[in-house]
Amino acid sequence: MIGLLQRVTHADVRVDDEVVGKIGPGIMLLLGVEKGDDQAKAERLCERVLNYRMFNDEQGKMNLSLRQTGGELLVVSQFTLVADTQKGNRPGFSRGGDPHTSRALYEYFIEKAGAAGIHCESGCFGADMRVSLTNDGPVTFQLSV
């Protein structure tokens, strides 16, 4: 399971010109599910995302987590994150999880984040989405479990 975290001042995701998820300051997370991923990996990645110290403290150092800042989380499914890009000029998607399992793990991840007390919004799994954000910093990290 792969997460691409972006520290944002705000972000939203649209499907057919309708806003389906919107946050203020926090993390915009693109979430990719690989073959073999399970709920344990989703839980581990969720814990890492919520506790990853990528927000500035009073001294301007990245010492604070989403939990500590009270920020919000926008989760968008992103199967291209798990693409094999090592050879050639066309990505391969054989590492991606099957749609049924991937959807279940995506929804489970969102459920776990909400249960942890984080305001969590999301896109629509499998939909053609338009994501808008203002990356704060810019600060972007990739986490894998």
Residue frames as a rotation matrix with the C-alpha (Angstrom) as fourth column:
MET 1
0.592 0.806 0.000 0.00
0.806 -0.592 0.000 0.00
0.000 0.000 -1.000 0.00
ILE 2
-0.577 -0.784 0.230 1.37
0.803 -0.596 -0.015 3.37
0.149 0.176 0.973 -1.02
GLY 3
0.599 0.715 -0.359 0.36
0.754 -0.655 -0.046 6.84
-0.268 -0.244 -0.932 0.14
LEU 4
-0.443 -0.644 0.624 1.47
0.741 -0.654 -0.150 10.10
0.504 0.396 0.767 -1.40
LEU 5
0.301 0.496 -0.814 0.98
0.902 -0.426 0.074 12.80
-0.311 -0.756 -0.576 1.24
GLN 6
-0.383 -0.365 0.848 0.84
0.585 -0.806 -0.083 16.47
0.714 0.465 0.523 0.40
ARG 7
-0.443 0.207 -0.873 0.65
0.741 -0.463 -0.486 19.13
-0.504 -0.862 0.052 3.08
VAL 8
-0.407 0.405 0.819 -2.05
0.695 -0.445 0.565 21.52
0.593 0.799 -0.100 1.89
THR 9
-0.973 0.228 -0.029 -3.73
-0.170 -0.801 -0.574 24.76
-0.154 -0.554 0.818 2.87
HIS 10
0.045 0.992 0.116 -6.88
-0.606 0.120 -0.787 23.44
-0.794 -0.035 0.607 1.17
ALA 11
-0.955 -0.266 -0.131 -7.92
-0.266 0.573 0.775 20.76
-0.131 0.775 -0.618 -1.32
ASP 12
0.059 0.980 0.188 -11.01
-0.641 0.182 -0.745 19.47
-0.765 -0.076 0.640 -3.03
VAL 13
-0.925 -0.224 0.306 -12.00
0.056 0.717 0.694 16.65
-0.375 0.660 -0.651 -5.35
ARG 14
-0.153 0.871 -0.466 -14.75
-0.794 -0.390 -0.467 16.85
-0.589 0.298 0.751 -7.97
VAL 15
-0.752 0.107 0.650 -16.69
0.420 0.838 0.348 14.25
-0.508 0.535 -0.675 -9.92
ASP 16
-0.218 0.658 0.721 -18.73
0.926 -0.094 0.365 15.57
0.308 0.747 -0.589 -12.86
ASP 17
-0.455 -0.114 0.883 -18.16
0.121 -0.991 -0.066 19.16
0.882 0.077 0.464 -11.68
GLU 18
0.713 0.659 0.237 -19.62
-0.198 -0.134 0.971 18.36
0.672 -0.740 0.035 -8.24
VAL 19
-0.326 -0.807 0.492 -17.42
-0.757 -0.089 -0.647 18.71
0.566 -0.584 -0.582 -5.14
VAL 20
0.538 0.489 -0.686 -17.48
-0.052 0.832 0.552 15.34
0.841 -0.261 0.473 -3.37
GLY 21
0.511 -0.426 -0.747 -14.73
0.859 0.273 0.432 16.06
0.020 -0.862 0.506 -0.83
LYS 22
0.371 -0.353 0.859 -13.18
0.099 -0.904 -0.415 19.25
0.923 0.239 -0.300 0.50
ILE 23
0.465 -0.271 -0.843 -10.75
0.885 0.159 0.437 20.12
0.016 -0.949 0.314 3.30
GLY 24
0.928 -0.316 0.198 -8.94
-0.333 -0.941 0.061 23.07
0.167 -0.122 -0.978 4.79
PRO 25
0.058 -0.994 0.092 -5.41
-0.954 -0.083 -0.288 22.80
0.294 -0.071 -0.953 6.18
GLY 26
0.524 0.073 0.849 -4.19
-0.498 0.835 0.236 19.22
-0.691 -0.546 0.473 6.42
ILE 27
-0.617 -0.735 0.282 -3.14
-0.285 0.543 0.790 16.34
-0.734 0.407 -0.544 4.18
MET 28
0.503 0.576 -0.644 -4.23
-0.849 0.189 -0.494 15.48
-0.163 0.795 0.584 0.67
LEU 29
-0.323 -0.586 0.743 -3.53
-0.480 0.778 0.405 11.75
-0.816 -0.226 -0.532 0.39
LEU 30
0.234 0.275 -0.933 -3.38
-0.917 0.380 -0.118 9.79
0.322 0.883 0.341 -2.84
LEU 31
-0.021 -0.120 0.993 -3.81
-0.700 0.711 0.071 6.12
-0.714 -0.693 -0.099 -1.87
GLY 32
0.036 -0.050 -0.998 -2.68
-0.886 0.460 -0.055 3.18
0.462 0.887 -0.028 -4.01
VAL 33
0.444 0.203 0.873 -3.48
-0.651 0.743 0.158 -0.45
-0.616 -0.638 0.462 -3.21
GLU 34
-0.357 -0.673 -0.648 -1.17
-0.915 0.392 0.097 -3.25
0.189 0.627 -0.755 -4.33
LYS 35
0.413 0.378 -0.828 -1.76
-0.271 0.919 0.284 -6.98
0.869 0.107 0.483 -4.70
GLY 36
-0.167 -0.464 -0.870 -1.35
0.617 0.639 -0.459 -8.64
0.769 -0.614 0.180 -1.33
ASP 37
-0.798 -0.052 0.601 -2.41
-0.342 -0.782 -0.522 -5.58
0.497 -0.622 0.606 0.68
ASP 38
-0.215 0.717 -0.664 -4.77
0.697 0.589 0.409 -6.26
0.684 -0.374 -0.626 3.57
GLN 39
0.750 0.612 0.252 -6.45
0.254 -0.618 0.744 -4.53
0.611 -0.493 -0.619 6.51
ALA 40
0.577 -0.614 -0.539 -3.28
0.699 0.031 0.714 -4.76
-0.422 -0.789 0.447 8.62
LYS 41
-0.485 -0.769 0.417 -1.37
0.874 -0.409 0.262 -2.78
-0.031 0.492 0.870 5.98
ALA 42
0.050 0.595 0.802 -4.21
0.446 -0.732 0.515 -0.26
0.893 0.333 -0.302 5.73
GLU 43
0.903 0.273 -0.332 -4.14
0.400 -0.249 0.882 0.20
0.158 -0.929 -0.334 9.52
ARG 44
0.142 -0.943 -0.300 -0.34
0.849 -0.040 0.526 0.60
-0.509 -0.329 0.795 9.52
LEU 45
-0.536 -0.326 0.779 -0.39
0.746 -0.616 0.255 3.17
0.396 0.717 0.573 6.72
CYS 46
0.458 0.781 0.424 -3.25
0.385 -0.605 0.697 5.05
0.801 -0.156 -0.578 8.39
GLU 47
0.779 -0.231 -0.584 -1.27
0.570 -0.129 0.811 5.27
-0.263 -0.964 0.031 11.64
ARG 48
-0.293 -0.951 0.096 1.78
0.888 -0.234 0.395 6.50
-0.353 0.201 0.914 9.76
VAL 49
-0.282 0.256 0.925 -0.22
0.622 -0.685 0.379 9.14
0.730 0.682 0.034 7.87
LEU 50
0.713 0.688 0.137 -1.93
0.326 -0.498 0.803 10.45
0.621 -0.528 -0.580 11.00
ASN 51
0.832 -0.426 -0.355 1.31
0.343 -0.107 0.933 10.54
-0.436 -0.898 0.057 13.00
TYR 52
0.154 -0.814 0.560 3.78
0.972 0.023 -0.235 11.61
0.179 0.580 0.794 10.30
ARG 53
0.272 -0.123 -0.954 5.51
0.549 -0.794 0.259 14.77
-0.790 -0.595 -0.148 11.45
MET 54
-0.357 -0.339 0.870 5.19
0.932 -0.191 0.308 17.07
0.062 0.921 0.384 8.44
PHE 55
0.629 0.592 0.504 3.70
0.494 -0.805 0.329 20.22
0.600 0.042 -0.799 9.98
ASN 56
-0.290 -0.833 0.472 5.71
0.179 -0.532 -0.828 23.08
0.940 -0.156 0.303 11.41
ASP 57
0.173 0.223 -0.959 6.03
0.983 0.021 0.182 23.75
0.061 -0.975 -0.216 15.12
GLU 58
0.883 0.215 -0.417 6.55
0.314 -0.931 0.186 27.22
-0.348 -0.295 -0.890 16.64
GLN 59
0.090 -0.942 -0.322 10.20
-0.150 -0.332 0.931 27.18
-0.985 -0.036 -0.171 15.50
GLY 60
0.379 0.138 -0.915 9.30
-0.884 -0.237 -0.402 26.34
-0.272 0.962 0.032 11.89
LYS 61
-0.758 -0.651 -0.042 10.55
-0.645 0.737 0.202 22.74
-0.101 0.180 -0.979 12.14
MET 62
0.015 0.764 -0.645 8.49
-0.661 0.491 0.567 19.79
0.750 0.418 0.512 10.86
ASN 63
-0.928 -0.365 0.071 7.76
-0.264 0.513 -0.817 18.27
0.262 -0.777 -0.572 14.27
LEU 64
-0.468 0.834 0.292 3.96
-0.577 -0.039 -0.816 18.08
-0.669 -0.550 0.499 14.34
SER 65
-0.907 0.235 0.349 1.57
0.384 0.801 0.460 15.46
-0.171 0.551 -0.817 12.98
LEU 66
-0.540 0.809 0.232 -1.92
-0.034 -0.296 0.954 15.78
0.841 0.508 0.187 11.56
ARG 67
0.189 0.603 -0.775 -3.27
0.780 0.388 0.491 14.56
0.597 -0.697 -0.397 14.90
GLN 68
-0.333 -0.428 -0.840 -1.34
0.894 -0.427 -0.137 17.24
-0.300 -0.797 0.525 16.77
THR 69
-0.993 -0.101 -0.058 -2.43
0.075 -0.935 0.347 20.08
-0.089 0.340 0.936 14.50
GLY 70
-0.247 0.969 0.005 -6.09
0.144 0.042 -0.989 19.09
-0.958 -0.244 -0.150 14.23
GLY 71
-0.648 -0.079 -0.758 -5.79
-0.674 -0.405 0.618 19.18
-0.356 0.911 0.209 10.44
GLU 72
0.463 0.875 0.139 -8.11
-0.584 0.419 -0.695 17.49
-0.667 0.241 0.705 7.99
LEU 73
-0.624 -0.632 0.460 -7.55
-0.134 0.667 0.733 14.58
-0.770 0.396 -0.501 5.59
LEU 74
0.443 0.674 -0.592 -8.70
-0.788 -0.022 -0.615 14.18
-0.428 0.739 0.521 2.00
VAL 75
-0.390 -0.529 0.754 -8.21
-0.154 0.844 0.513 10.63
-0.908 0.084 -0.411 0.65
VAL 76
0.449 0.449 -0.772 -8.33
-0.832 -0.105 -0.545 9.96
-0.326 0.887 0.327 -3.09
SER 77
0.551 -0.229 0.803 -7.83
0.220 0.968 0.125 6.52
-0.805 0.107 0.583 -4.66
GLN 78
0.492 -0.506 -0.708 -4.90
-0.826 -0.528 -0.196 6.51
-0.275 0.681 -0.678 -7.07
PHE 79
0.863 -0.099 0.496 -4.12
0.124 0.992 -0.019 3.20
-0.490 0.078 0.868 -8.78
THR 80
0.797 -0.592 0.119 -1.33
0.055 -0.124 -0.991 4.75
0.602 0.796 -0.066 -10.87
LEU 81
0.476 -0.634 0.609 0.81
-0.879 -0.367 0.304 5.06
0.031 -0.680 -0.732 -7.71
VAL 82
0.344 -0.314 0.885 1.45
-0.320 0.847 0.425 1.32
-0.883 -0.429 0.190 -7.83
ALA 83
0.972 0.042 -0.233 2.46
-0.236 0.194 -0.952 1.31
0.005 0.980 0.198 -11.50
ASP 84
0.338 -0.898 0.281 5.69
0.602 0.436 0.669 -0.35
-0.724 -0.057 0.688 -12.56
THR 85
0.975 -0.004 -0.221 7.70
-0.142 -0.776 -0.614 2.40
-0.168 0.631 -0.758 -14.27
GLN 86
0.336 -0.926 0.175 11.13
-0.092 0.152 0.984 0.75
-0.937 -0.346 -0.034 -14.27
LYS 87
-0.631 -0.569 0.527 11.26
0.417 0.325 0.849 -0.10
-0.655 0.755 0.033 -17.98
GLY 88
-0.431 0.423 0.797 10.04
0.891 0.060 0.450 1.35
0.142 0.904 -0.403 -21.21
ASN 89
-0.975 0.100 0.198 7.74
-0.082 -0.992 0.097 4.28
0.206 0.078 0.975 -21.86
ARG 90
-0.037 0.999 -0.030 4.45
-0.440 0.011 0.898 2.76
0.897 0.047 0.439 -20.74
PRO 91
-0.466 -0.125 0.876 3.52
-0.884 0.106 -0.456 2.02
-0.036 -0.987 -0.160 -17.13
GLY 92
-0.525 0.309 -0.793 2.54
0.006 0.933 0.360 -1.50
0.851 0.184 -0.492 -16.14
PHE 93
-0.161 0.587 0.793 -0.32
-0.893 -0.428 0.135 -2.04
0.419 -0.687 0.594 -13.71
SER 94
0.119 0.196 -0.973 0.10
-0.047 0.980 0.192 -5.71
0.992 0.022 0.126 -12.83
ARG 95
-0.811 -0.471 -0.347 1.11
0.323 0.133 -0.937 -4.79
0.487 -0.872 0.044 -9.23
GLY 96
-0.622 0.615 0.484 -2.26
-0.699 -0.715 0.012 -3.15
0.354 -0.331 0.875 -8.55
GLY 97
-0.811 0.422 0.405 -4.84
-0.050 0.640 -0.767 -4.77
-0.583 -0.642 -0.498 -6.34
ASP 98
-0.657 0.665 0.355 -8.05
0.679 0.318 0.662 -6.06
0.327 0.676 -0.660 -7.87
PRO 99
-0.544 0.435 0.717 -10.87
-0.171 -0.894 0.413 -3.48
0.821 0.102 0.561 -7.87
HIS 100
0.518 0.812 -0.268 -13.06
0.099 0.254 0.962 -5.24
0.849 -0.525 0.051 -5.27
THR 101
0.326 -0.486 -0.811 -10.26
0.934 0.300 0.195 -5.65
0.149 -0.821 0.552 -2.71
SER 102
-0.695 -0.650 0.306 -8.84
0.622 -0.758 -0.196 -2.20
0.359 0.054 0.932 -3.45
ARG 103
-0.156 0.731 0.664 -12.21
-0.165 -0.682 0.712 -0.51
0.974 0.001 0.227 -2.89
ALA 104
0.718 0.452 -0.529 -12.71
0.372 0.393 0.841 -2.37
0.588 -0.801 0.114 0.39
LEU 105
0.003 -0.812 -0.584 -9.24
1.000 0.013 -0.013 -1.37
0.018 -0.584 0.812 1.65
TYR 106
-0.690 -0.146 0.709 -9.73
0.300 -0.949 0.097 2.25
0.658 0.279 0.699 0.52
GLU 107
0.257 0.888 0.382 -13.02
-0.193 -0.340 0.920 2.43
0.947 -0.310 0.083 2.44
TYR 108
0.633 -0.104 -0.767 -11.45
0.695 0.513 0.504 0.68
0.341 -0.852 0.397 5.44
PHE 109
-0.488 -0.873 -0.002 -8.61
0.822 -0.459 -0.338 3.24
0.294 -0.167 0.941 5.48
ILE 110
-0.488 0.387 0.782 -11.12
-0.122 -0.918 0.378 6.12
0.864 0.089 0.495 5.49
GLU 111
0.619 0.749 -0.238 -13.13
0.067 0.251 0.966 4.44
0.783 -0.613 0.106 8.25
LYS 112
0.278 -0.604 -0.747 -10.00
0.938 0.339 0.075 4.03
0.208 -0.721 0.661 10.41
ALA 113
-0.729 -0.552 0.406 -8.98
0.487 -0.834 -0.259 7.67
0.481 0.009 0.877 9.94
GLY 114
-0.103 0.794 0.600 -12.45
-0.312 -0.598 0.738 8.84
0.945 -0.111 0.309 10.93
ALA 115
0.711 0.361 -0.603 -12.51
0.360 0.550 0.754 6.51
0.604 -0.753 0.261 13.95
ALA 116
-0.179 -0.872 -0.455 -9.23
0.957 -0.047 -0.285 8.12
0.227 -0.487 0.843 15.07
GLY 117
0.288 0.418 -0.862 -11.04
0.690 -0.714 -0.116 11.45
-0.664 -0.561 -0.494 15.33
ILE 118
-0.775 -0.584 -0.242 -9.73
0.207 -0.596 0.776 12.98
-0.597 0.551 0.583 12.12
HIS 119
0.352 0.820 -0.453 -12.10
-0.317 -0.350 -0.881 14.95
-0.881 0.453 0.137 9.89
CYS 120
-0.689 -0.603 0.404 -11.78
0.065 0.503 0.862 12.85
-0.722 0.620 -0.307 6.74
GLU 121
0.418 0.722 -0.552 -13.24
-0.610 -0.227 -0.759 13.51
-0.673 0.654 0.346 3.30
SER 122
-0.364 -0.549 0.752 -12.78
0.188 0.748 0.637 11.35
-0.912 0.373 -0.169 0.20
GLY 123
-0.605 0.146 -0.783 -13.12
-0.786 -0.269 0.557 11.07
-0.130 0.952 0.277 -3.52
CYS 124
0.572 0.797 0.194 -15.17
-0.693 0.596 -0.404 8.38
-0.438 0.097 0.894 -5.29
PHE 125
-0.240 -0.720 0.651 -13.31
-0.224 0.694 0.685 5.13
-0.944 0.019 -0.328 -5.83
GLY 126
-0.374 -0.037 0.927 -12.85
0.698 0.647 0.307 4.36
-0.611 0.762 -0.216 -9.51
ALA 127
0.715 0.699 -0.018 -14.38
0.539 -0.567 -0.623 7.62
-0.446 0.436 -0.782 -10.72
ASP 128
-0.086 -0.646 0.758 -12.80
0.836 -0.461 -0.298 10.10
0.542 0.608 0.579 -13.09
MET 129
0.609 0.277 -0.743 -11.93
0.746 -0.519 0.417 12.85
-0.270 -0.808 -0.523 -10.60
ARG 130
0.244 -0.530 0.812 -10.49
0.302 -0.754 -0.583 16.33
0.922 0.387 -0.024 -10.69
VAL 131
0.441 -0.205 -0.874 -8.32
0.896 0.033 0.444 17.20
-0.062 -0.978 0.198 -7.69
SER 132
0.366 -0.330 0.870 -7.41
0.107 -0.914 -0.391 20.78
0.924 0.236 -0.299 -6.80
LEU 133
0.678 -0.196 -0.708 -5.06
0.734 0.133 0.666 21.72
-0.036 -0.972 0.234 -4.01
THR 134
0.632 -0.633 0.447 -2.59
-0.462 -0.771 -0.439 24.25
0.622 0.071 -0.780 -2.74
ASN 135
0.487 -0.582 -0.652 0.51
0.680 0.720 -0.135 22.39
0.548 -0.378 0.747 -1.61
ASP 136
0.964 -0.101 0.248 1.91
-0.237 -0.753 0.613 24.13
0.124 -0.650 -0.750 1.47
GLY 137
0.532 -0.837 0.128 5.68
0.139 0.235 0.962 24.34
-0.835 -0.494 0.241 1.31
PRO 138
0.403 0.728 -0.554 5.62
-0.727 0.623 0.288 22.48
0.555 0.287 0.781 -1.03
VAL 139
-0.490 -0.450 0.747 5.76
-0.803 0.566 -0.185 19.43
-0.340 -0.691 -0.638 1.22
THR 140
0.568 0.607 -0.556 5.20
-0.771 0.628 -0.104 15.97
0.286 0.488 0.825 -0.30
PHE 141
-0.474 -0.688 0.550 6.15
-0.804 0.592 0.047 12.54
-0.358 -0.420 -0.834 1.04
GLN 142
0.183 0.480 -0.858 5.61
-0.659 0.708 0.255 8.98
0.730 0.519 0.446 -0.17
LEU 143
-0.311 -0.197 0.930 4.96
-0.871 0.451 -0.196 6.29
-0.381 -0.870 -0.312 2.43
SER 144
0.007 0.283 -0.959 4.81
-0.613 0.759 0.219 2.55
0.790 0.587 0.179 1.74
VAL 145
-0.112 -0.026 0.993 3.87
-0.889 0.449 -0.088 -0.36
-0.443 -0.893 -0.073 3.96
